[in-house]
Structure formats: structure tokens, C-alpha cells
Amino acid sequence: MDYVNLGSTGLKVSRLCLGTMTYGSKKWREWVLEEQESRPFLRRALELGVNFFDTADMYSQGVSEEILGRALKDFGPARDRVVIATKVFNAMGDDPNQRGLSRKHIRHAIEGSLRRLGTDYVDLYQIHRFDPLTPIDETMEALDDLVRAGKILYWGTSEWNADQIIGAVNLARAHGWAEPVSNQPQYSALWRRVEPRVFPVSTQYGLGNVVWSPLAMGILTGKYTDATHPPAGTRAAGGAAGIVIGTHALLEDQVQFADLGLVVIDEQHRFGVEQRDALRAKAADNRPHVLVMTATPIPR
């Protein structure tokens, strides 16, 4: 296993991080693996040298954290040899204070995550989404307090744009607070909109990128060969189409498979027969490539 520094920190993480959104309870999502189905994957990851595990409080409403915590305790190396990342922001109940990035919710959320994970600190605490309803200085001061209290070692962002990252780093430096050390954007051969600004800004300000969905929610594995009949038990078949490709239109007319072993995504327009045939002709030379059409131009 290859180990690299997380951003500009001294923390060494395996280049492969095991995400655990699909481990939890089918009561949350029908495609989720229950605990006994999940444990072999967690055990095998440890055997292969993976030391970096990513979860979130909202995955199966906390059950994913519980499964990960028990597996690491049962299978695992000592706590100082594993890196646990979890997240905060999404709703954990019906009360308006059980969500977002207020000081109050962050305080209760970290205590809940620590309890479910069975640990006294989290290595990387990630802001699952930007919260426009909470002042950013309130959020960042609360996170700095958690670092100083030893409940988290580092904090990072998820799906923040370049300007949000720049603002957070500059605010942290102005106040002497802990800076974000990572960002978690969606990124794959089919979803590259972070290339023009987010990646360069992350590099400039020392953030590592812990990308999610590098296989485009399984699309790049080739298992979705028929847009109208996705395999049973998959997220695409189970009513999670929007999650699978990051839009609300997976496996409808906006996705074409073109008999190429490739996926073509168009976020704005429907493809007709002429466009489909043109794509087939383009790939007829058998050169390995992925055809992508998105609303955001991809740099060449």
C-alpha cells in the first residue's frame, strides 16, 4: 500500500480510502449492506494496508459509524494506526438544531460520532456541505475549539467551491484558528468540474483532496450496460438515481450507453439517434477514451 501525506499535514494516509456510506441499515437506503455483509470488506481493507476510513453521521443515521467503530475494534490495529474521518452538517433529527454548522449542532454532533465510533477522537472532521445559514466564523471557531480540546485532530471540507476554501483559509489565518486540511469533492472521469479552480486552489492553500465517487457510483465499472434495466440491488435500481451520478436524471434519456462500454452524460440535452450514432463512430477506432458531455466545459 502506498501512503501519502494528507494535504500539507504530517498525517500519513493510505492512497486508497474506504468509504462506508454503503454500510449501515437498509431502513435508510435499500441498497445499503447490513453489518454482517459489510464486515468482510472492512476486514479485507485492513489486511491490504488501508488505514484511512471515511464515514458520516448521516449515513444510515449513525449506523455506519457504529459498524465502522466495531469493525476497527474487532479486526484491527491499534487506534494510533488507523485514520478515521467522519462528517457533520446533514440532519440527524427533526429539530431545527439537529442539523447545519452552528456551534450547538457541532458540539452535539461530535459527541454523537465519538460515541458511535467508540473512540475519544476523530482524525479528520469534515464539513459535509457549506452552510449558508450559519456565519462561517461561528463554525470555524467551534471547529478550532474541538481541535484544542483534542476531540478532532484536523478538519476539512466537502463539496466546497474554490472561493469558499480561500475564504476559510484566510479567516483561519487571520484569527489563528486551525485551517482546513482537506476537501472532499466528487471527481471521476465523468465528473471533472473541480479541475479548473478547486484543485489548483487546494494545491495553493495546502489542502488534500479526498475525492468521492472515483468510479462514478459504479458506472465506470461497466455494470450499467442497459440504461433502462439497471441490475437489481444497485443504487440505480433502488430509487437512488440522483445519487449515482450527482444529478436527478440518471438512467433516463439523459444517459446513453452507446454500445461502447462507455457512459455519455449530458446534463442539459436529450440525445437523439444522430448524436448516438456519431458517438459510436467516434469510438470505432477502439482507442481507449471516455466521452463526456456536461454543462460545464472540460479543459483540454
Secondary structure, 3 states (H helix, E strand, C coil): CCEEECCCCCCEEECCEEECCCECCCCCCCCCECHHHHHHHHHHHHHCCCCEEECCCCHHHHHHHHHHHHHHHHHCCCHHHCEEEEEECCCCCCCCCCCCCCHHHHHHHHHHHHHHHCCCCEEEEEECCCCCCCCHHHHHHHHHHHHHHCCEEEEEEECCCHHHHHHHHHHHHHHCCCCEEEEECECECCECCCCCCHHHHHHHHCCEECCECCCHHHHHHCCCCCCCCCCCCCCCCCCCHHHHHCCCCCCCCCEECCCCCCCEECCCCCCCHHHHHHHHHHCCCCCCCCCCCCCCCCCC
